[in-house]
Amino acid sequence: MSVVPKTKENVRKCMCTKCPSYTLICKVKSVPDKVSVSFSDLESKGHAEVMFCAYEPSRCIEKEKGCLCETCELFREYNLKNSFYCIVAGGKL
């Protein structure tokens, strides 16, 4: 699996917040984190509630309700093979 660079360009391509597993409650809870992503050095950031294929699983998502990973531009661009990066580090096979 390729490493997805933690860049603002890649955050803009990310579909994680549109995923059915990313509930409205998660969206509301993640607002402060999204603001810090906009203004911080993404490479040094250890966690973000976006781009789970580059960072780590969500701290909010508790249930799999569907997955958009395979439809994401980052998935194709970086030749990713797994899904549900939001639940499992490195995604599920």
N, CA and C atoms as an extended XYZ file, in Angstrom:
279
Properties=species:S:1:pos:R:3:atomname:S:1:resname:S:1:resid:I:1 pbc="F F F"
N         0.839       -1.181        0.000 N   MET     1
C         0.000        0.000        0.000 CA  MET     1
C         0.882        1.240        0.000 C   MET     1
N         0.497        2.207       -0.772 N   SER     2
C         1.207        3.473       -0.825 CA  SER     2
C         0.910        4.303        0.411 C   SER     2
N         1.807        5.225        0.686 N   VAL     3
C         1.582        6.185        1.770 CA  VAL     3
C         0.912        7.405        1.156 C   VAL     3
N        -0.187        7.817        1.742 N   VAL     4
C        -0.906        8.994        1.259 CA  VAL     4
C        -0.315       10.214        1.953 C   VAL     4
N         0.263       11.141        1.197 N   PRO     5
C         0.839       12.339        1.797 CA  PRO     5
C        -0.219       13.197        2.482 C   PRO     5
N         0.153       13.755        3.601 N   LYS     6
C        -0.742       14.611        4.383 CA  LYS     6
C        -0.603       16.044        3.881 C   LYS     6
N        -1.329       16.322        2.794 N   THR     7
C        -1.269       17.651        2.194 CA  THR     7
C        -2.662       18.263        2.138 C   THR     7
N        -2.710       19.578        2.047 N   LYS     8
C        -4.001       20.262        1.937 CA  LYS     8
C        -4.704       19.880        0.639 C   LYS     8
N        -3.944       19.670       -0.409 N   GLU     9
C        -4.531       19.234       -1.683 CA  GLU     9
C        -5.239       17.883       -1.503 C   GLU     9
N        -4.595       16.952       -0.808 N   ASN    10
C        -5.213       15.645       -0.571 CA  ASN    10
C        -6.409       15.742        0.359 C   ASN    10
N        -6.366       16.627        1.328 N   VAL    11
C        -7.530       16.829        2.212 CA  VAL    11
C        -8.717       17.291        1.376 C   VAL    11
N        -8.481       18.160        0.405 N   ARG    12
C        -9.577       18.636       -0.457 CA  ARG    12
C       -10.164       17.500       -1.303 C   ARG    12
N        -9.347       16.531       -1.685 N   LYS    13
C        -9.818       15.384       -2.481 CA  LYS    13
C       -10.545       14.347       -1.617 C   LYS    13
N       -10.297       14.366       -0.339 N   CYS    14
C       -10.803       13.357        0.601 CA  CYS    14
C       -12.333       13.306        0.629 C   CYS    14
N       -12.874       12.094        0.673 N   MET    15
C       -14.319       11.891        0.726 CA  MET    15
C       -14.797       11.397        2.087 C   MET    15
N       -13.914       11.290        3.051 N   CYS    16
C       -14.270       10.701        4.345 CA  CYS    16
C       -15.504       11.336        4.990 C   CYS    16
N       -15.607       12.636        4.932 N   THR    17
C       -16.732       13.300        5.609 CA  THR    17
C       -18.055       13.120        4.864 C   THR    17
N       -18.011       12.544        3.663 N   LYS    18
C       -19.231       12.260        2.910 CA  LYS    18
C       -19.688       10.810        3.097 C   LYS    18
N       -18.902       10.030        3.791 N   CYS    19
C       -19.159        8.604        3.972 CA  CYS    19
C       -20.379        8.364        4.874 C   CYS    19
N       -21.178        7.334        4.593 N   PRO    20
C       -22.322        7.019        5.453 CA  PRO    20
C       -21.916        6.676        6.893 C   PRO    20
N       -20.708        6.182        7.078 N   SER    21
C       -20.246        5.853        8.434 CA  SER    21
C       -19.909        7.100        9.240 C   SER    21
N       -19.678        8.202        8.558 N   TYR    22
C       -19.319        9.472        9.199 CA  TYR    22
C       -20.608       10.231        9.493 C   TYR    22
N       -21.161        9.982       10.640 N   THR    23
C       -22.482       10.488       11.001 CA  THR    23
C       -22.484       11.996       11.260 C   THR    23
N       -23.681       12.544       11.360 N   LEU    24
C       -23.838       13.964       11.659 CA  LEU    24
C       -23.170       14.309       12.991 C   LEU    24
N       -23.281       13.440       13.959 N   ILE    25
C       -22.648       13.665       15.269 CA  ILE    25
C       -21.134       13.786       15.095 C   ILE    25
N       -20.538       12.928       14.273 N   CYS    26
C       -19.093       13.013       14.015 CA  CYS    26
C       -18.742       14.327       13.328 C   CYS    26
N       -19.572       14.740       12.386 N   LYS    27
C       -19.311       15.995       11.681 CA  LYS    27
C       -19.307       17.172       12.646 C   LYS    27
N       -20.246       17.188       13.565 N   VAL    28
C       -20.326       18.279       14.541 CA  VAL    28
C       -19.128       18.236       15.485 C   VAL    28
N       -18.784       17.055       15.977 N   LYS    29
C       -17.655       16.908       16.900 CA  LYS    29
C       -16.318       17.274       16.258 C   LYS    29
N       -16.212       17.118       14.943 N   SER    30
C       -14.923       17.310       14.274 CA  SER    30
C       -14.675       18.747       13.827 C   SER    30
N       -15.607       19.657       14.029 N   VAL    31
C       -15.432       21.037       13.565 CA  VAL    31
C       -14.132       21.663       14.078 C   VAL    31
N       -13.817       21.608       15.372 N   PRO    32
C       -12.541       22.210       15.818 CA  PRO    32
C       -11.310       21.568       15.157 C   PRO    32
N       -11.357       20.266       14.935 N   ASP    33
C       -10.240       19.569       14.303 CA  ASP    33
C       -10.077       20.020       12.863 C   ASP    33
N       -11.184       20.234       12.146 N   LYS    34
C       -11.111       20.682       10.756 CA  LYS    34
C       -10.519       22.082       10.662 C   LYS    34
N       -10.831       22.924       11.609 N   VAL    35
C       -10.257       24.268       11.617 CA  VAL    35
C        -8.751       24.167       11.812 C   VAL    35
N        -8.294       23.320       12.718 N   SER    36
C        -6.854       23.187       12.948 CA  SER    36
C        -6.153       22.573       11.737 C   SER    36
N        -6.826       21.703       10.972 N   VAL    37
C        -6.251       21.133        9.756 CA  VAL    37
C        -6.023       22.242        8.738 C   VAL    37
N        -6.923       23.196        8.687 N   SER    38
C        -6.816       24.287        7.721 CA  SER    38
C        -5.610       25.186        7.979 C   SER    38
N        -5.202       25.277        9.234 N   PHE    39
C        -4.161       26.236        9.593 CA  PHE    39
C        -2.873       25.603       10.104 C   PHE    39
N        -2.768       24.293       10.111 N   SER    40
C        -1.587       23.666       10.709 CA  SER    40
C        -0.723       22.968        9.672 C   SER    40
N         0.442       22.544       10.120 N   ASP    41
C         1.328       21.718        9.319 CA  ASP    41
C         0.782       20.299        9.379 C   ASP    41
N         0.174       19.851        8.306 N   LEU    42
C        -0.515       18.557        8.299 CA  LEU    42
C         0.416       17.385        8.528 C   LEU    42
N         1.648       17.493        8.069 N   GLU    43
C         2.593       16.385        8.198 CA  GLU    43
C         2.916       16.103        9.661 C   GLU    43
N         2.958       17.134       10.494 N   SER    44
C         3.293       16.939       11.900 CA  SER    44
C         2.078       16.569       12.747 C   SER    44
N         0.906       16.692       12.174 N   LYS    45
C        -0.329       16.404       12.908 CA  LYS    45
C        -0.489       14.891       13.050 C   LYS    45
N        -0.717       14.426       14.256 N   GLY    46
C        -0.847       12.997       14.505 CA  GLY    46
C        -2.208       12.431       14.180 C   GLY    46
N        -3.243       13.262       14.281 N   HIS    47
C        -4.607       12.797       14.023 CA  HIS    47
C        -5.415       13.913       13.379 C   HIS    47
N        -6.317       13.516       12.511 N   ALA    48
C        -7.278       14.442       11.925 CA  ALA    48
C        -8.542       13.648       11.643 C   ALA    48
N        -9.684       14.235       11.828 N   GLU    49
C       -10.949       13.540       11.534 CA  GLU    49
C       -11.275       13.656       10.047 C   GLU    49
N       -10.275       13.489        9.224 N   VAL    50
C       -10.381       13.420        7.767 CA  VAL    50
C        -9.243       12.534        7.271 C   VAL    50
N        -9.294       12.154        6.034 N   MET    51
C        -8.216       11.427        5.373 CA  MET    51
C        -7.662       10.283        6.246 C   MET    51
N        -8.560        9.396        6.620 N   PHE    52
C        -8.187        8.301        7.518 CA  PHE    52
C        -7.148        7.363        6.900 C   PHE    52
N        -7.063        7.323        5.582 N   CYS    53
C        -6.046        6.492        4.925 CA  CYS    53
C        -4.644        7.058        5.137 C   CYS    53
N        -4.547        8.342        5.490 N   ALA    54
C        -3.248        8.970        5.718 CA  ALA    54
C        -2.939        9.111        7.203 C   ALA    54
N        -3.972        9.320        7.989 N   TYR    55
C        -3.772        9.509        9.421 CA  TYR    55
C        -4.055        8.209       10.157 C   TYR    55
N        -4.980        8.228       11.028 N   GLU    56
C        -5.359        7.041       11.796 CA  GLU    56
C        -6.869        6.958       11.801 C   GLU    56
N        -7.429        5.858       12.285 N   PRO    57
C        -8.888        5.734       12.296 CA  PRO    57
C        -9.562        6.856       13.097 C   PRO    57
N       -10.823        7.031       12.794 N   SER    58
C       -11.638        8.048       13.453 CA  SER    58
C       -11.747        7.782       14.945 C   SER    58
N       -11.831        8.847       15.694 N   ARG    59
C       -12.092        8.735       17.131 CA  ARG    59
C       -13.577        8.859       17.407 C   ARG    59
N       -14.366        8.981       16.362 N   CYS    60
C       -15.799        9.187       16.505 CA  CYS    60
C       -16.631        8.046       15.915 C   CYS    60
N       -16.244        7.539       14.760 N   ILE    61
C       -17.033        6.505       14.084 CA  ILE    61
C       -17.001        5.226       14.893 C   ILE    61
N       -18.187        4.711       15.164 N   GLU    62
C       -18.299        3.497       15.977 CA  GLU    62
C       -18.817        2.301       15.190 C   GLU    62
N       -19.578        2.567       14.109 N   LYS    63
C       -20.177        1.480       13.338 CA  LYS    63
C       -19.924        1.678       11.853 C   LYS    63
N       -19.748        0.575       11.160 N   GLU    64
C       -19.644        0.604        9.708 CA  GLU    64
C       -21.057        0.752        9.152 C   GLU    64
N       -21.286        1.841        8.408 N   LYS    65
C       -22.598        2.064        7.802 CA  LYS    65
C       -22.481        2.193        6.295 C   LYS    65
N       -21.365        1.800        5.772 N   GLY    66
C       -21.081        1.929        4.353 CA  GLY    66
C       -19.684        2.491        4.181 C   GLY    66
N       -19.135        2.338        2.989 N   CYS    67
C       -17.762        2.772        2.743 CA  CYS    67
C       -17.653        3.374        1.345 C   CYS    67
N       -17.016        4.537        1.266 N   LEU    68
C       -16.784        5.210       -0.013 CA  LEU    68
C       -15.336        5.124       -0.466 C   LEU    68
N       -14.490        4.444        0.289 N   CYS    69
C       -13.054        4.428       -0.009 CA  CYS    69
C       -12.765        4.131       -1.480 C   CYS    69
N       -13.379        3.106       -2.028 N   GLU    70
C       -13.071        2.698       -3.393 CA  GLU    70
C       -13.490        3.720       -4.440 C   GLU    70
N       -14.340        4.670       -4.078 N   THR    71
C       -14.770        5.704       -5.024 CA  THR    71
C       -13.952        6.987       -4.878 C   THR    71
N       -13.040        7.018       -3.928 N   CYS    72
C       -12.260        8.213       -3.633 CA  CYS    72
C       -11.075        8.357       -4.593 C   CYS    72
N       -10.825        9.571       -5.009 N   GLU    73
C        -9.696        9.863       -5.892 CA  GLU    73
C        -8.362        9.444       -5.261 C   GLU    73
N        -8.225        9.617       -3.946 N   LEU    74
C        -6.985        9.231       -3.255 CA  LEU    74
C        -6.765        7.723       -3.316 C   LEU    74
N        -7.839        6.964       -3.224 N   PHE    75
C        -7.778        5.507       -3.289 CA  PHE    75
C        -7.128        5.077       -4.608 C   PHE    75
N        -7.584        5.672       -5.689 N   ARG    76
C        -7.043        5.329       -7.018 CA  ARG    76
C        -5.636        5.893       -7.202 C   ARG    76
N        -5.461        7.140       -6.832 N   GLU    77
C        -4.183        7.819       -7.050 CA  GLU    77
C        -3.026        7.149       -6.319 C   GLU    77
N        -3.292        6.651       -5.117 N   TYR    78
C        -2.228        6.045       -4.306 CA  TYR    78
C        -2.315        4.521       -4.264 C   TYR    78
N        -3.114        3.958       -5.158 N   ASN    79
C        -3.204        2.508       -5.311 CA  ASN    79
C        -3.518        1.796       -3.991 C   ASN    79
N        -4.500        2.321       -3.279 N   LEU    80
C        -4.903        1.711       -2.010 CA  LEU    80
C        -5.700        0.451       -2.295 C   LEU    80
N        -5.682       -0.486       -1.371 N   LYS    81
C        -6.327       -1.784       -1.596 CA  LYS    81
C        -7.421       -2.109       -0.582 C   LYS    81
N        -7.446       -1.414        0.532 N   ASN    82
C        -8.355       -1.776        1.615 CA  ASN    82
C        -9.544       -0.833        1.685 C   ASN    82
N       -10.385       -1.038        2.677 N   SER    83
C       -11.545       -0.183        2.914 CA  SER    83
C       -11.671        0.052        4.411 C   SER    83
N       -12.596        0.897        4.783 N   PHE    84
C       -12.870        1.217        6.186 CA  PHE    84
C       -11.623        1.661        6.954 C   PHE    84
N       -10.851        2.558        6.343 N   TYR    85
C        -9.704        3.155        7.029 CA  TYR    85
C       -10.165        3.933        8.261 C   TYR    85
N       -11.437        4.307        8.276 N   CYS    86
C       -11.991        5.075        9.397 CA  CYS    86
C       -12.151        4.231       10.663 C   CYS    86
N       -12.220        2.923       10.496 N   ILE    87
C       -12.454        2.016       11.631 CA  ILE    87
C       -11.180        1.274       12.038 C   ILE    87
N       -10.386        0.876       11.037 N   VAL    88
C        -9.218        0.024       11.271 CA  VAL    88
C        -7.953        0.685       10.727 C   VAL    88
N        -6.906        0.741       11.525 N   ALA    89
C        -5.632        1.281       11.058 CA  ALA    89
C        -5.167        0.491        9.846 C   ALA    89
N        -4.898        1.174        8.753 N   GLY    90
C        -4.501        0.504        7.531 CA  GLY    90
C        -5.657       -0.067        6.733 C   GLY    90
N        -6.861        0.087        7.232 N   GLY    91
C        -8.066       -0.394        6.544 CA  GLY    91
C        -8.291       -1.883        6.698 C   GLY    91
N        -9.465       -2.305        6.255 N   LYS    92
C        -9.833       -3.723        6.274 CA  LYS    92
C        -9.543       -4.339        4.914 C   LYS    92
N        -9.038       -5.545        4.942 N   LEU    93
C        -8.770       -6.258        3.680 CA  LEU    93
C       -10.054       -6.676        3.037 C   LEU    93
